[in-house]
Amino acid sequence: MWHYIFLTPMALLFVAFTVWPMLASWWYSLFNWDGIGPASDWVGLANYTEVLQSPKFWHSFGNSFLFSLVAICVQMPLALLAAILLNSARLRGRNLYRLLLFLPVVTSTPVIGIIFAILLDPSGGLLNQILSWSGLSSAPVTFLSESYALPTLMVIDIWKTFGVTLVYWLAALQTVPGDLYEAASIDGANGRQRLRHVTLPVIAPIAVVILVLTFQGSMNPFDLVQAMTQGGPNHATDVVATYIYHYAFSPDLNAPRFGFVCAAGVVFGMVTLVITVLQGPLLRRYYLRGSR
């Protein structure tokens, strides 16, 4: 009985802040609702039709997907290399290095966005001054322009969330038995061979989980984008979350469109769920084929 009593507060919070918002989003997405009063203007699937036919929605979804793709293709390999180095007992001060790499994760993202906006300012920003002093650029670089804003945000996002993926890989490396390394060393394997034939095969199943977590975590960089560009300039850095935020809270609208944004959120969630569900079987099949 006491087990259920202690679980009750968490269960109530889960229902109130996770289950109910999900169910409410499905319900309100069927109405033309401005968030005031009860939802009564039934429109059925009209909101979903508008979302699916909206080029801006799919543009923002593509940007969100690019954030995840860069995190998987760039951040994951770099974090694995860093984890292998920091997992070595011969590295002095490795705990300090781990702390420094994880520090951006616990730093407030809006603060990071404001600081980087100042550093990247084309008129007097520190980074442009360094480029000018070193002779690498004769003219100021507008890092948050329409052409460079999205890659710039991706680089900052990798730096900001690098520590999370690093912790995942460090945890995976702890599962490799030391006896396997000793046996490989006795057989004459060097460090690269131990990595290829011992470390990577053992952590491969965990790598599938890390990939899924990295994909899900990087699909919603709302706080960084909102703090630095608000989805601009000219919607160049719009992600799904800023797209939804605009239609729900933008002062430019005569009335917020909560029904429409609920439909956009449901579509985004379903597409993300399908991609996530498909990743597991495909990656496991690839891993099994490679292990043979």
ZIRAJO-V327563 format. One record per pair of residues at least 12 apart in sequence whose C-alpha atoms are under 8 Angstrom apart, sorted by the first residue. I is the first residue (numbers start at 1). J is the second residue. D is the distance in whole Angstrom. If there is no record, write none. Layout:
[[I	J	D] [I	J	D]]
This chain:
[[25	259	8] [25	262	5] [25	263	7] [25	265	8] [25	266	7] [26	262	7] [26	263	7] [26	266	7] [28	258	8] [28	259	5] [28	262	7] [29	45	8] [29	47	7] [29	48	8] [29	258	8] [29	259	4] [29	260	6] [29	261	7] [29	262	5] [29	263	5] [30	42	6] [30	43	6] [30	44	5] [30	45	6] [30	46	8] [30	47	7] [30	259	7] [30	263	8] [31	43	5] [31	44	7] [31	47	8] [31	259	5] [32	47	8] [32	257	7] [32	258	8] [32	259	5] [32	260	7] [33	257	6] [33	258	6] [33	259	5] [33	260	8] [34	255	6] [34	256	5] [34	257	5] [34	258	5] [34	259	7] [35	256	7] [35	257	8] [35	258	6] [47	259	7] [47	260	5] [47	263	6] [48	260	8] [48	263	6] [48	264	7] [48	267	8] [51	260	8] [51	263	7] [51	264	6] [51	267	8] [56	243	8] [57	240	7] [57	243	7] [57	264	8] [59	238	8] [59	239	8] [60	237	8] [60	238	5] [60	239	4] [60	240	5] [60	243	7] [61	239	6] [61	240	5] [61	268	8] [62	239	8] [63	237	7] [63	238	7] [63	239	6] [64	218	8] [64	219	5] [64	220	7] [64	221	8] [64	239	5] [64	240	7] [65	219	6] [67	154	6] [67	218	6] [67	219	6] [67	221	8] [68	214	7] [68	215	5] [68	216	8] [68	217	8] [68	218	5] [68	219	5] [69	215	8] [70	154	7] [71	158	7] [71	214	7] [71	215	7] [71	218	7] [72	211	7] [72	214	7] [72	215	7] [75	158	6] [75	162	7] [75	165	8] [76	165	7] [76	211	8] [76	214	8] [79	162	7] [79	163	8] [79	165	6] [79	166	5] [79	169	7] [80	166	7] [80	169	6] [82	166	7] [83	166	6] [83	167	8] [83	169	6] [83	170	5] [83	173	8] [84	170	8] [84	173	8] [86	98	7] [87	170	7] [87	173	8] [98	163	8] [101	162	7] [101	163	5] [102	162	7] [102	163	4] [102	164	7] [103	163	7] [104	159	7] [104	160	5] [104	161	7] [104	163	7] [105	160	6] [105	161	6] [105	162	8] [105	163	6] [105	164	7] [109	223	6] [109	224	6] [109	227	8] [110	223	7] [110	224	6] [110	227	5] [112	224	8] [113	224	6] [113	225	8] [113	227	5] [113	228	5] [114	227	7] [114	228	7] [116	228	8] [117	228	6] [120	142	8] [120	143	6] [120	144	8] [121	142	7] [121	143	8] [122	140	5] [122	141	6] [122	142	5] [122	143	8] [123	140	7] [128	140	6] [128	141	7] [144	229	7] [144	233	8] [145	233	7] [146	232	7] [146	233	5] [146	234	7] [146	236	6] [147	236	8] [149	233	8] [149	236	7] [149	237	7] [150	236	7] [150	237	5] [153	224	8] [153	225	7] [157	221	8] [157	224	7] [165	210	7] [165	214	7] [168	210	7] [169	207	8] [169	210	8] [172	203	6] [172	206	6] [172	207	8] [173	199	7] [173	203	7] [175	202	8] [175	203	8] [176	199	7] [176	202	6] [176	203	7] [180	198	7] [181	194	7] [181	198	7] [184	198	8] [201	291	8] [204	287	7] [205	284	8] [205	287	8] [208	280	7] [208	283	7] [208	284	8] [212	276	7] [212	279	7] [212	280	8] [215	276	8] [216	272	8] [216	276	8] [220	239	7] [220	240	8] [220	241	7] [221	239	8] [221	241	8] [222	239	7] [222	241	6] [222	242	6] [225	237	7] [225	238	8] [225	239	8] [225	242	8] [226	242	7] [230	242	7] [231	243	8] [240	268	7] [244	261	5] [244	264	7] [244	265	7] [247	260	8] [247	261	7] [248	261	7]]
